[in-house]
């Protein structure tokens, strides 16, 4: 069978050998061989057709590409023509714009020439008007100068009258100031007497505070002395008295120098007197503020002394608290004064400890307040 597929076989031997079976075999081999030949020819034809179709497709693609290129070239040519037309139109428009600009420039030049001519005419008219105005102003100024001279003469006369009136007013003011100075001197003398009496009174109170400090052992009496001691100082009072005396002597000298020849010296002396009077007023105000603050401090410190003293008098022999004996050793006798009971705490140590604890609490509160402010 394999040999029959490749080349023709001698079928006579087979028919002789095998009879009908051999003939059947020969016919089947022939039909197979013919079918293969047909299939090969068909395959060759189909391959040739495929090649021809590919060639035609290639040709058609090339043709299409050529057509597309031709169309693109035509489009480019159209675009170029359009661009050229647009450029020509733009050039024409630019030429028209240039022509319009030239026309506008010519119009502007004509307008400028007209304006310049008008301005020149206006300037000439203004110069004429200015000349006329200057002449009128000169005439008016001459008239005004004459009027001003007359007015100045009248003003000088009025000033002289006014100066005379001022001199009279100054004399009246000086008399009033002298009266006020006398009143101030009397007030100062009264204040000095009042301060002296108050100093004596406060000295007595200070002695009482010292005695109370020895009895109670608190710092209230010391605070009373601190409030009283500055008020005993009379430096500011002495300075105020000296200033008032100097002001008196300066005013007497000013009266002697109050003449037109010694006007400069009198004005300088007047300024010195004013400065000294301001200083005197400041001293009086400071004395009043110091006395008020000392009064407040004195009342506060006096309360710090009176309240413990009242408590000591009320609970002199009464023990304020009792503790075991061993807790107070070896200071049991000191803490029990004046009750003199074993384990008792008397009124004087109790008041002293309460004041100390209160001072510590106040200091702690102040420290916390400062921390909060920071």
C-alpha positions in Angstrom: 0.0 0.0 0.0 2.8 2.3 0.8 4.4 1.6 -2.5 1.2 2.2 -4.4 0.8 5.7 -3.0 4.2 6.8 -4.3 4.4 5.3 -7.8 2.1 3.1 -10.1 2.0 -0.6 -9.3 1.9 -3.5 -11.7 -1.6 -4.8 -11.1 -1.4 -7.9 -13.4 0.6 -9.9 -11.0 -1.8 -9.2 -8.2 -4.9 -10.3 -10.2 -3.1 -13.4 -11.1 -2.1 -14.2 -7.6 -5.1 -13.2 -5.7 -7.9 -13.2 -8.2 -10.9 -10.9 -7.4 -9.4 -9.8 -4.1 -6.3 -8.6 -5.8 -8.4 -6.7 -8.4 -10.3 -5.0 -5.6 -7.1 -4.0 -4.0 -5.8 -2.6 -7.2 -9.0 -0.5 -7.7 -8.9 0.8 -4.2 -5.3 1.8 -4.5 -6.0 3.6 -7.8 -8.9 5.5 -6.3 -6.7 6.6 -3.3 -3.9 7.6 -5.6 -6.3 9.7 -7.7 -7.9 11.3 -4.6 -4.4 12.3 -3.4 -3.6 13.7 -6.8 -6.8 15.8 -6.8 -6.2 17.1 -3.3 -2.7 18.1 -4.2 -3.8 19.9 -7.3 -6.6 21.6 -5.4 -4.0 22.7 -2.8 -1.7 24.0 -5.5 -4.6 26.0 -7.0 -5.7 27.4 -3.7 -2.1 28.4 -2.9 -1.9 30.2 -6.2 -5.2 31.9 -5.7 -4.1 33.0 -2.2 -0.9 34.4 -3.7 -2.8 36.2 -6.4 -5.3 37.6 -3.8 -2.3 38.8 -1.7 -0.8 40.4 -4.7 -4.0 42.1 -5.6 -4.5 43.3 -1.9 -0.9 44.7 -1.9 -1.6 46.5 -5.2 -5.0 47.8 -3.9 -3.3 49.0 -0.7 -0.6 50.8 -2.7 -3.2 52.3 -4.9 -5.2 53.4 -1.8 -2.1 54.9 -0.3 -1.3 56.8 -3.5 -4.8 58.1 -3.6 -4.6 59.2 0.1 -1.3 60.9 -0.6 -2.8 62.7 -3.6 -5.7 63.8 -1.4 -3.4 65.0 1.3 -1.4 66.9 -1.3 -4.5 68.5 -2.6 -5.6 69.4 1.0 -2.2 71.0 1.6 -2.4 72.9 -1.6 -5.9 74.2 -0.6 -4.6 75.2 2.8 -1.7 77.0 1.3 -4.0 78.8 -1.0 -6.2 79.7 1.9 -3.3 81.0 4.0 -2.1 83.0 1.1 -5.5 84.5 0.7 -5.7 85.3 4.4 -2.2 86.9 4.3 -3.3 89.0 1.4 -6.4 90.0 3.3 -4.4 90.8 6.4 -2.0 92.9 4.3 -4.9 94.8 2.8 -6.4 95.3 6.3 -3.0 96.6 7.6 -2.7 99.0 4.7 -6.2 100.2 5.4 -5.4 100.6 9.1 -2.2 102.5 8.2 -4.1 104.8 6.0 -6.7 105.4 8.7 -3.9 106.1 11.3 -2.3 108.6 8.9 -5.7 110.3 8.5 -6.1 110.3 12.3 -2.6 111.8 12.7 -3.4 114.5 10.2 -6.6 115.3 12.0 -4.8 115.3 15.4 -2.2 117.7 14.0 -4.8 120.0 12.8 -6.6 119.9 16.1 -3.4 120.5 18.0 -2.7 123.5 15.8 -6.1 124.8 16.5 -5.8 124.2 20.2 -2.4 125.9 20.3 -3.8 128.9 18.6 -6.7 129.0 21.0 -4.4 128.6 24.0 -2.2 131.5 22.7 -5.3 133.7 22.4 -6.4 132.7 25.9 -3.0 133.3 27.4 -3.0 136.8 25.8 -6.4 137.5 27.3 -5.4 136.1 30.7 -2.3 138.3 30.7 -4.4 141.3 30.0 -6.8 140.3 32.7 -3.9 139.7 35.1 -2.5 143.2 34.4 -5.8 144.7 35.1 -6.2 142.7 38.3 -2.7 143.6 39.4 -3.5 147.3 39.0 -6.7 146.8 41.0 -4.9 144.9 43.7 -2.2 147.5 44.0 -4.8 150.2 44.4 -6.6 148.0 47.0 -3.4 147.3 48.9 -2.6 150.9 49.1 -6.0 151.6 50.5 -5.7 148.6 52.9 -2.3 149.8 54.1 -3.8 153.2 54.9 -6.7 151.6 56.7 -4.3 149.2 58.6 -2.1 152.1 59.7 -5.2 153.8 61.0 -6.3 150.6 62.7 -2.9 150.0 64.2 -2.9 153.5 65.7 -6.3 152.7 67.2 -5.1 149.3 68.4 -2.1 150.9 70.1 -4.4 153.2 71.9 -6.6 150.4 72.9 -3.6 148.3 74.0 -2.4 151.1 76.2 -5.8 151.3 77.7 -5.9 147.5 78.0 -2.4 147.5 79.7 -3.6 150.0 82.2 -6.6 147.9 82.9 -4.4 144.8 83.2 -2.1 146.6 85.6 -5.1 147.5 87.7 -6.3 143.8 87.5 -2.8 142.6 88.5 -2.8 144.9 91.5 -6.2 143.5 92.5 -4.9 139.9 91.9 -1.9 140.7 94.0 -4.1 141.9 96.8 -6.2 138.7 96.4 -3.1 136.5 96.4 -1.9 138.2 99.5 -5.2 137.5 101.2 -5.0 133.9 100.0 -1.5 133.6 101.3 -2.5 134.9 104.7 -5.4 132.4 104.7 -2.9 129.6 103.6 -0.5 130.6 106.3 -3.3 130.4 108.9 -4.3 127.0 107.6 -0.7 125.8 107.8 -0.4 127.1 111.3 -3.6 125.3 112.2 -2.4 122.1 110.5 0.9 122.3 112.3 -0.9 122.7 115.7 -3.2 119.8 114.7 -0.2 117.6 113.8 1.6 118.5 117.0 -1.4 117.6 119.1 -1.9 114.4 117.0 1.8 113.6 117.5 1.4 113.8 121.2 -1.7 111.7 121.2 -0.1 109.1 118.9 2.9 109.0 121.2 0.7 108.1 124.1 -1.0 105.4 121.9 2.5 104.1 120.9 3.4 103.7 124.6 0.1 101.9 125.1 0.9 99.7 122.1 4.4 98.9 123.5 2.8 97.8 126.8 0.2 95.7 125.0 3.0 94.1 122.8 4.8 93.1 126.0 1.5 91.6 127.4 0.1 89.9 124.4 3.2 89.1 122.4 1.7 89.9 119.0 2.9 92.1 116.2 -0.1 94.3 116.1 1.5 96.8 118.5 4.6 96.9 116.3 2.4 97.7 113.3 0.8 100.5 115.3 4.2 102.0 115.9 5.1 101.6 112.2 1.9 103.5 111.3 2.6 106.2 114.0 6.3 106.8 113.4 6.1 108.4 109.9 3.5 110.8 111.1 5.8 112.1 113.8 8.3 113.3 111.2 7.7 116.9 110.4 10.2 117.4 107.5 7.5 118.1 104.9 5.7 120.5 107.3 9.0 122.4 107.9 9.6 122.5 104.2 6.1 123.9 103.6 6.6 126.6 106.3 10.0 127.6 104.8 8.5 127.8 101.3 5.6 130.0 102.5 8.1 132.4 104.1 10.3 132.4 101.0 7.2 133.2 98.9 6.4 136.1 101.1 9.8 137.6 100.8 9.9 137.0 97.1 6.6 138.7 96.6 7.8 141.7 98.6 10.9 141.9 96.3 8.7 141.5 93.2 6.6 144.5 94.3 9.7 146.6 94.6 10.9 145.5 91.2 7.5 145.9 89.4 8.6 148.8 87.2 9.1 149.1 83.4 12.9 149.3 83.8 13.1 146.0 85.8 10.6 144.2 83.7 12.9 141.2 82.9 13.9 140.7 86.5 10.3 141.0 87.7 9.1 138.4 85.2 11.9 135.9 86.2 11.0 136.5 89.9 7.3 136.0 89.0 8.1 132.6 87.4 10.1 131.5 90.5 7.2 132.5 92.7 4.8 130.5 90.6 7.1 127.4 90.8 7.4 127.8 94.5 3.6 128.1 94.9 3.2 124.9 92.8 5.7 123.1 95.1 3.8 124.4 98.1 0.5 123.0 96.8 2.2 119.6 96.1 3.5 119.5 99.6 0.1 120.2 101.1 -1.5 117.5 98.9 1.2 115.0 99.9 0.7 115.9 103.6 -3.0 115.4 103.3 -2.5 112.0 101.5 0.1 110.9 104.0 -2.2 111.8 106.9 -5.1 110.0 105.4 -3.0 106.8 104.7 -1.6 107.0 108.2 -5.1 107.3 109.7 -6.1 104.1 107.8 -3.0 102.2 108.8 -3.5 103.4 112.4 -7.1 102.2 112.6 -6.1 98.8 111.0 -3.2 98.4 113.4 -5.2 99.5 116.4 -7.8 96.8 115.6 -5.0 94.3 115.5 -4.1 95.3 119.1 -7.6 95.8 120.5 -9.1 92.5 119.4 -6.3 90.3 121.0 -6.4 92.5 124.1 -10.2 92.0 124.5 -9.8 88.2 124.0 -7.0 88.1 126.6 -9.1 90.0 129.1 -12.2 87.9 128.5 -10.5 84.5 128.6 -7.6 85.3 131.0 -8.0 82.2 133.3 -9.8 80.0 130.9 -7.8 77.2 129.0 -8.5 77.4 125.3 -7.5 73.7 124.7 -6.2 70.7 126.6 -3.6 68.2 125.3 -1.7 65.3 126.9 1.2 66.3 129.2 3.9 64.5 127.1 3.0 66.5 123.9 3.9 69.9 125.5 7.0 68.8 127.4 9.3 70.8 128.2 7.2 73.9 127.4 4.0 73.0 129.3 4.4 75.9 131.7 4.8 78.4 128.9 1.8 77.2 126.9 -0.4 77.0 130.0 0.1 80.6 131.0 -2.1 82.2 132.5 -4.4 79.2 133.1 -1.6 77.2 135.0 -3.3 73.8 134.3 -1.4 70.7 133.2 -1.7 70.1 129.5 -3.7 73.4 129.0 -3.1 76.1 126.4 -3.7 79.6 127.6 -5.2 82.5 125.8 -1.9 84.4 125.1 -0.1 81.5 123.3 -3.3 80.6 121.5 -3.7 84.2 120.2 -0.1 84.3 119.2 -0.3 81.0 117.3 -3.5 82.0 115.6 -1.9 85.2 114.3 1.1 83.3 113.1 -1.0 80.8 111.2 -3.1 83.6 109.7 0.0 85.3 108.5 1.3 82.1 106.9 -2.0 81.5 105.2 -2.0 85.1 103.8 1.5 84.6 102.5 0.5 81.3 100.8 -2.5 83.0 99.2 -0.4 85.9 97.9 2.2 83.4 96.4 -0.6 81.5 94.7 -2.1 84.8 93.4 1.4 85.8 92.0 1.8 82.4 90.3 -1.7 82.7 88.7 -0.9 86.2 87.4 2.4 84.9 85.9 
